[in-house]
Amino acid sequence: MLSVHQGRPAGLVAQAAVLAVLAGTVGLGPVGWAAGLVYGAGVVILLSMALHRSGRAVLGPADLVTLLRSALVGGVAALVTDSFSRSVPAAALVVLAGVALLLDGVDGRVARRTGTVSEVGARFDMEVDSVLVLLLSVSAARSLGVWVLAIGSVRYVRLVAGRLSPWLRRPVPPRYWCKVVAVVQGVVLTAAAADVLPRAVAVLALVVVAGLLAESFGREVSGLRRIRRVAPAVEVEAEAAVVGSRHG
């Protein structure tokens, strides 16, 4: 384990190392360097703030795996940003995104086996995934159309919806199907961003992913709506029980 103070430079070093490897192999322009470093610094700052609020002083083994994944996503951010000014090898994008997706199931398994599961770690993992799919959708949208951005921004749409309707922020029981949909989303977006599929196939695959996301999100909203209807009655009963015990 590393302390939070040790984790900050470790995260920045990991991010710089990924960018240096990209610069030495496929090349990386100033804009790409800037995007990668800003992303890496932002992740370290936000993670440190989250750990401070939770009262945790160390990064667990699973957090370190997620931090490595985050550095790979920072590399994706650098490549996607660079692609607006020059040609970027599709292979580099596929390798970084592919390894980040493969490691997605590792950090959770490590957390469970080491007994270091935490709310901050789970949120960190989720946000890294969200940034990755958003970056891939930005890359794919350049050739397939801006509609692809809707597929990569589902997480952020839900956050906005939660701000407008607080009942949407209630936690929902984890479902294995959601993990399956997330994996399919990441794989298809990676292939679309790398432009390795015929246009018609890529569009069809993305439409299928959009349907899966709509079904998954719709089921979550339906479950939260049921909880919303039941919750007030439960809260009233709990309050009545407390009042009764005080007067009993």
C-alpha positions as a printed Julia matrix, in Angstrom:
248×3 Matrix{Float64}:
   0.0     0.0     0.0
   1.0     3.61   -0.52
   0.07    6.63    1.54
  -1.94    9.33   -0.19
   1.17   11.55   -0.21
   3.14    8.79   -1.95
   0.27    8.03   -4.31
   0.19   11.52   -5.8
   3.7    11.42   -7.32
   3.24    7.74   -8.2
   0.17    8.58  -10.25
   1.91   11.45  -12.02
   4.99    9.31  -12.72
   2.82    6.53  -14.17
   1.03    9.02  -16.39
   4.28   10.61  -17.58
   5.73    7.15  -18.27
   2.79    6.18  -20.5
   3.08    9.46  -22.4
   6.84    9.04  -22.77
   6.37    5.55  -24.24
   3.85    6.93  -26.72
   6.19    9.78  -27.65
   9.05    7.35  -28.23
   7.06    4.86  -30.29
   4.23    6.48  -32.26
   5.03   10.1   -31.53
   3.11   12.61  -29.45
   2.62   16.3   -30.15
   2.59   19.17  -27.63
  -1.22   19.19  -27.5
  -1.28   15.46  -26.76
   1.32   15.86  -24.01
  -0.68   18.7   -22.49
  -3.95   16.74  -22.58
  -2.37   13.67  -21.01
  -0.63   15.6   -18.24
  -3.69   17.72  -17.43
  -5.79   14.56  -17.25
  -3.24   12.82  -14.99
  -2.94   15.8   -12.66
  -6.73   16.15  -12.48
  -7.14   12.49  -11.56
  -4.52   12.71   -8.79
  -6.1    15.86   -7.33
  -9.67   14.54   -7.4
  -8.65   11.16   -5.98
  -6.71   12.83   -3.16
  -9.75   14.96   -2.31
 -12.05   11.93   -2.31
  -9.69    9.96   -0.05
  -9.39   12.92    2.32
 -13.18   13.25    2.6
 -13.51    9.54    3.32
 -10.82    9.65    6.01
  -8.56    7.17    4.23
  -4.8     7.72    4.44
  -3.57    4.98    2.08
  -4.15    3.63   -1.4
  -5.01   -0.06   -1.41
  -3.71   -2.57   -3.96
  -6.91   -2.29   -6.0
  -6.57    1.51   -6.07
  -3.08    1.11   -7.52
  -4.44   -1.12  -10.3
  -7.09    1.5   -11.07
  -4.41    4.19  -11.0
  -2.5     2.22  -13.65
  -5.67    1.93  -15.72
  -6.15    5.66  -15.34
  -2.65    6.29  -16.7
  -3.54    4.2   -19.77
  -6.72    6.23  -20.2
  -4.56    9.36  -19.98
  -2.63    7.94  -22.92
  -5.9     7.51  -24.81
  -6.77   11.13  -24.01
  -3.41   12.23  -25.43
  -3.88   10.23  -28.64
  -7.47   11.33  -29.2
  -6.51   14.97  -28.67
  -3.5    14.6   -30.97
  -5.69   13.02  -33.67
  -7.36   16.38  -34.32
  -4.08   17.79  -35.64
  -2.3    14.74  -37.09
  -2.76   11.1   -37.99
  -2.6     8.74  -34.99
  -1.88    4.99  -35.4
  -5.02    2.99  -34.69
  -2.95    0.18  -33.18
  -1.72    2.42  -30.35
  -5.28    3.42  -29.48
  -6.48   -0.18  -29.55
  -3.62   -1.41  -27.32
  -4.11    1.28  -24.66
  -7.9     1.02  -24.6
  -7.79   -2.79  -24.81
  -5.43   -3.19  -21.85
  -7.45   -0.67  -19.83
 -10.63   -2.68  -20.55
  -8.95   -5.98  -19.67
  -7.76   -4.57  -16.34
 -11.28   -3.35  -15.55
 -12.19   -6.61  -13.84
  -8.85   -6.95  -12.06
  -9.1    -4.08   -9.59
 -12.47   -5.22   -8.24
 -11.2    -8.78   -7.84
  -8.08   -7.54   -6.05
 -10.19   -5.4    -3.73
 -12.39   -8.35   -2.77
  -9.51  -10.79   -2.25
  -7.52   -8.34   -0.13
 -10.53   -7.12    1.84
  -9.99   -3.54    0.69
 -13.33   -2.86   -1.01
 -14.27    0.8    -0.55
 -16.81    3.29   -1.85
 -14.02    5.59   -3.05
 -12.31    2.76   -4.93
 -15.54    1.72   -6.62
 -16.29    5.32   -7.62
 -12.72    5.77   -8.91
 -13.07    2.65  -11.05
 -16.41    3.82  -12.44
 -15.16    7.3   -13.32
 -12.09    5.93  -15.13
 -14.38    3.69  -17.19
 -16.66    6.64  -17.95
 -13.81    8.83  -19.18
 -12.48    6.01  -21.37
 -15.78    5.39  -23.17
 -16.32    9.14  -23.58
 -12.89    9.55  -25.2
 -13.51    6.6   -27.49
 -16.88    8.01  -28.51
 -15.26   11.37  -29.29
 -12.77    9.6   -31.54
 -15.45    7.48  -33.26
 -17.75   10.48  -33.72
 -15.23   12.12  -36.03
 -15.92    9.57  -38.76
 -19.37    8.24  -37.82
 -21.17   11.37  -36.63
 -21.84   13.28  -33.43
 -24.66   10.9   -32.49
 -21.99    8.48  -31.22
 -21.27   10.91  -28.37
 -24.62    9.92  -26.84
 -23.32    6.37  -26.39
 -20.18    7.53  -24.57
 -21.85   10.11  -22.36
 -24.55    8.01  -20.67
 -22.8     8.26  -17.29
 -22.75   12.05  -17.45
 -26.35   12.26  -18.63
 -27.33   10.28  -15.57
 -25.32   12.6   -13.31
 -27.17   15.61  -14.73
 -30.49   13.81  -14.35
 -29.61   13.07  -10.73
 -29.02   16.76  -10.12
 -32.44   17.58  -11.51
 -34.22   14.65   -9.84
 -32.48   13.61   -6.58
 -34.37   10.29   -6.42
 -32.27    9.13   -9.39
 -29.17    9.3    -7.17
 -30.36    6.49   -4.92
 -28.06    3.43   -5.03
 -29.35    0.44   -6.99
 -28.45   -3.23   -6.46
 -25.57   -4.29   -8.74
 -26.59   -6.34  -11.76
 -24.28   -8.61  -13.75
 -26.05   -7.58  -16.95
 -24.82   -3.99  -16.46
 -21.23   -5.26  -16.47
 -21.86   -7.2   -19.67
 -23.31   -4.11  -21.36
 -20.35   -2.0   -20.19
 -17.86   -4.5   -21.66
 -19.71   -4.61  -24.98
 -19.86   -0.8   -25.02
 -16.1    -0.5   -24.46
 -15.16   -3.13  -27.05
 -17.44   -1.73  -29.77
 -16.36    1.86  -29.16
 -12.7     0.8   -29.31
 -13.24   -0.9   -32.66
 -15.22    2.08  -33.97
 -12.62    4.59  -32.76
  -9.81    2.58  -34.38
 -11.79    2.48  -37.64
 -11.12   -1.24  -38.09
 -14.71   -2.1   -39.05
 -16.61   -1.32  -42.27
 -18.75    1.77  -41.71
 -22.05   -0.1   -41.99
 -20.93   -2.75  -39.48
 -19.64   -0.11  -37.06
 -22.9     1.85  -37.23
 -24.99   -1.29  -36.73
 -22.87   -2.39  -33.75
 -23.15    1.06  -32.15
 -26.93    1.09  -32.66
 -27.12   -2.27  -30.87
 -24.99   -0.86  -28.03
 -27.27    2.17  -27.81
 -30.24   -0.16  -27.47
 -28.55   -2.18  -24.74
 -27.67    0.99  -22.82
 -31.23    2.29  -23.15
 -32.62   -1.0   -21.84
 -30.16   -1.08  -18.94
 -30.71    2.55  -18.0
 -34.48    2.2   -18.36
 -34.52   -0.8   -16.02
 -32.51    1.13  -13.42
 -34.88    4.11  -13.63
 -37.87    1.77  -13.3
 -36.33    0.18  -10.2
 -35.57    3.57   -8.67
 -39.13    4.7    -9.35
 -40.45    1.69   -7.43
 -38.07    2.46   -4.56
 -39.26    6.07   -4.62
 -42.88    4.96   -4.21
 -42.05    2.56   -1.38
 -39.5     4.71    0.47
 -41.91    7.35    1.87
 -44.14    4.69    3.41
 -41.15    2.92    4.94
 -39.82    6.19    6.35
 -43.22    7.01    7.87
 -43.43    3.56    9.48
 -39.88    3.9    10.84
 -40.66    7.32   12.31
 -43.86    6.01   13.88
 -41.92    3.12   15.43
 -39.34    5.53   16.89
 -42.07    7.76   18.34
 -43.87    4.74   19.77
 -40.7     3.47   21.46
 -40.14    6.85   23.06
 -43.64    6.94   24.49
 -43.76    3.26   25.35
